[in-house]
Amino acid sequence: MADGADDGLLIGADGKARCWWHGGLDDYLAYHDEEWGRPVTDDTRLFEKICLEGFQSGLSWLTILRKRENFRAAFAGFDIDRVADFTEKDVERLLRDAGIIRHRGKIEATINNAKRARALRDECGSLAAYVWRHEPAPEDRPAELTRAVLGALAKTPASTALSKDLKKRGWRFVGPTTVYAFMQAMGLVNDHVEGCCVRDVVEEERRVLVRPT
């Protein structure tokens, strides 16, 4: 993440204030404005994101973001059923794919997690229904979200609980920090800092969202 002002805001060429971490990079800026924090209830997108957060472990999100289309091509668009049916031949294929992160453990975890996601979908009706049950209550969120507060939110009780339950169900690469990054990105929380031009947009999308059940 790029350095920014103490208040966590970076003023863009358009004069708008945004969270500092996009650093003015075009692709990161688009991700900040159009995706990060917008509430998601689509199973494929949720599965993709939690897998990519696992691949990010030890790396930067920007690295993963710039390889995302390669990951989508390699993992059948993150279709849960298709990935769940991957075989050892697919693992070997993926280990030869220079367009993604060639880490056997993370590749095998993605296939395993697809099987676990399919089981969750059968149990709960959808992966989304399961995930959104772990949305933190408003009273458990910071009263004011500043850069300093955000910096202390590497994990939360909600992400720890979700991580623990996923691990109990056999998921891999889903530690509480990874899970919190997933929750931030998928809109289970609104972690755009105060004064960011996207914060109120995300808040309104969350307000009108029909939570999956």
Phi, psi and omega in degrees: 000142182280155176291150178212190181292163181300332180279000177080015182248143176235126181274124182275177178297337178275003179082001182269145178270134180223166172308139187295335198289345179287339174063013179081003179284133189303312183290324178288324178296316178298320179297315178300313186284323192254342186233307192298121179091348178288128185296132184240133178234012180270126184301318183296316180293322178295316180295316178304313186293318182292328175291315181293327175296325176295319177295330182291337185313119182088358181233182175264152177296328180300322177300315180291317181304318183285347176253005189300318180295326176295318177299317181298318179293320184288326185250037172053041180065017183059031171295121188302313183293320181293317180292323179299334181266005176299149181243182177300329177298322177292322178300315180295322177299315182292327178292342177265356186273105182289351182278350181239185174273114186270076182239111186304316182300319181287324177295312180295326177295322180297317178293315176301315183293331175296320177296318180292323178293323178296319178295320178296320179298318179294325182283317190254354182097326177196156173296323181300317180300319179294310184299314186289347172295343183259012175296128181291150177290150180306322182290347178266003181260155178300144179294326179219128184261106177249174178300319181297316179296315181298323180297338180266003185255046178295329174209161183222168175304323180292317180290327178294320179294317179294316178303313182298318182290320178298316179298321178299328180272003174098006178288156179234158182055046180228051175293166185298329177288316176300317181293324179293321176300321176297315180296321177299312185291324185269006172082013174290341170223159176249099183254022166290133185290160178303132180095347176292137184293345181266343187303312182292328177297313179295319181299320179292319178298321177292325181296319184268356183296134172271109182293136179290145180230000000 
